[in-house]
Amino acid sequence: MYTKNELMFPPHVIPQLRDQRGPEWQKLVDRVLGLEDDHPELLAFCLMMIRIDGCMECETDSYRAMRGCDNCAIQTLRRLKGGDRELLKQYKASLKEVEDFVSVNHRGNGGGRKAESRK
């Protein structure tokens, strides 16, 4: 009855989201697809999806959870008001938040990586 669910948006769902929006969204998905799991751009994408999907409020026995993370994310993107530019703004805000977190929490140990500057 239950599908395999994650606690929050899982990166393995990202390829299924590519064709759910327009060309700007597709470029973003293509960009994050090949990145390592700890790359700030991939983390920012997942953070953005966690927020727009409502993962923090999802209950394991809810209808949404029973359908699976992939179906939830696809449905959310289809119903989302606003265009790709609004999604890109949310992504950029999430990226800044991730980079700020990494810079504060990795000071002095040489760790942390910054995302390449992209338009």
C-alpha positions as CSV (number, residue, x, y, z in Angstrom):
1,M,0.0,0.0,0.0
2,Y,2.7,2.5,0.9
3,T,5.3,3.5,-1.7
4,K,8.9,4.0,-0.7
5,N,8.9,7.4,0.9
6,E,11.7,9.7,2.1
7,L,11.5,12.1,5.0
8,M,12.2,15.1,2.7
9,F,12.5,15.7,-1.0
10,P,15.0,13.1,-2.4
11,P,17.5,14.1,-5.1
12,H,16.8,10.9,-7.1
13,V,13.4,12.5,-8.1
14,I,15.0,15.4,-9.8
15,P,15.2,13.9,-13.3
16,Q,11.5,13.3,-13.3
17,L,10.9,17.0,-12.8
18,R,12.7,18.2,-15.9
19,D,9.8,18.3,-18.3
20,Q,7.2,19.7,-15.8
21,R,8.0,23.4,-16.5
22,G,9.4,25.6,-19.2
23,P,12.9,26.0,-20.7
24,E,14.4,28.0,-17.7
25,W,13.3,25.3,-15.3
26,Q,14.8,22.6,-17.6
27,K,18.1,24.4,-17.7
28,L,18.2,24.5,-13.9
29,V,17.3,20.8,-13.6
30,D,20.0,19.9,-16.2
31,R,22.5,22.0,-14.2
32,V,21.9,20.3,-10.9
33,L,21.5,16.7,-12.2
34,G,25.2,15.8,-12.4
35,L,26.3,17.4,-9.2
36,E,27.6,15.6,-6.1
37,D,25.2,15.2,-3.2
38,D,26.9,17.8,-1.1
39,H,27.2,20.4,-3.8
40,P,25.6,23.7,-2.7
41,E,23.6,24.0,-5.9
42,L,22.1,20.5,-5.5
43,L,21.4,21.2,-1.8
44,A,19.7,24.5,-2.7
45,F,17.5,22.8,-5.2
46,C,16.4,20.2,-2.7
47,L,15.8,22.9,-0.1
48,M,13.6,24.8,-2.5
49,M,11.7,21.7,-3.3
50,I,11.3,20.8,0.4
51,R,9.7,24.2,0.9
52,I,7.4,24.3,-2.1
53,D,6.3,20.7,-1.7
54,G,5.6,21.1,2.0
55,C,7.8,18.2,3.1
56,M,8.1,19.4,6.6
57,E,4.4,19.1,7.2
58,C,4.0,15.8,5.3
59,E,2.8,12.9,7.5
60,T,3.8,9.3,6.5
61,D,0.2,8.2,6.5
62,S,-1.2,11.1,4.5
63,Y,-2.6,10.6,1.0
64,R,0.3,12.8,-0.4
65,A,2.9,10.6,1.3
66,M,1.2,7.4,0.1
67,R,1.4,8.5,-3.5
68,G,5.2,9.1,-3.1
69,C,7.6,12.0,-3.3
70,D,7.9,11.9,-7.0
71,N,4.2,12.3,-7.6
72,C,3.9,14.9,-4.9
73,A,6.7,17.0,-6.5
74,I,5.3,16.7,-10.0
75,Q,1.8,17.7,-8.9
76,T,3.2,20.6,-6.9
77,L,5.1,21.9,-9.9
78,R,2.1,21.6,-12.2
79,R,-0.2,23.5,-9.8
80,L,2.4,26.1,-8.8
81,K,1.3,29.7,-9.6
82,G,3.9,31.9,-11.2
83,G,6.4,31.1,-13.9
84,D,9.9,29.7,-14.1
85,R,11.4,33.0,-13.1
86,E,9.6,32.8,-9.8
87,L,11.0,29.4,-9.2
88,L,14.5,30.6,-10.2
89,K,14.2,33.4,-7.6
90,Q,13.3,30.8,-5.0
91,Y,16.2,28.7,-6.0
92,K,18.6,31.6,-5.9
93,A,17.4,32.5,-2.4
94,S,17.8,28.9,-1.3
95,L,21.3,28.9,-2.8
96,K,22.3,32.0,-0.9
97,E,21.0,30.4,2.3
98,V,23.0,27.2,1.7
99,E,26.1,29.2,0.9
100,D,25.7,31.4,4.0
101,F,25.2,28.3,6.2
102,V,28.3,26.6,4.8
103,S,30.5,29.7,5.1
104,V,29.5,30.2,8.8
105,N,29.7,26.5,9.7
106,H,33.0,25.7,7.9
107,R,35.0,28.7,8.9
108,G,38.6,28.0,9.8
109,N,38.6,24.4,8.6
110,G,39.1,25.0,4.9
111,G,35.9,23.1,4.1
112,G,32.9,24.1,2.3
113,R,32.6,24.9,-1.4
114,K,30.9,27.7,-3.1
115,A,28.7,27.3,-6.2
116,E,30.1,28.6,-9.4
117,S,28.7,31.9,-10.4
118,R,26.0,31.3,-13.0
119,K,23.3,33.4,-14.6
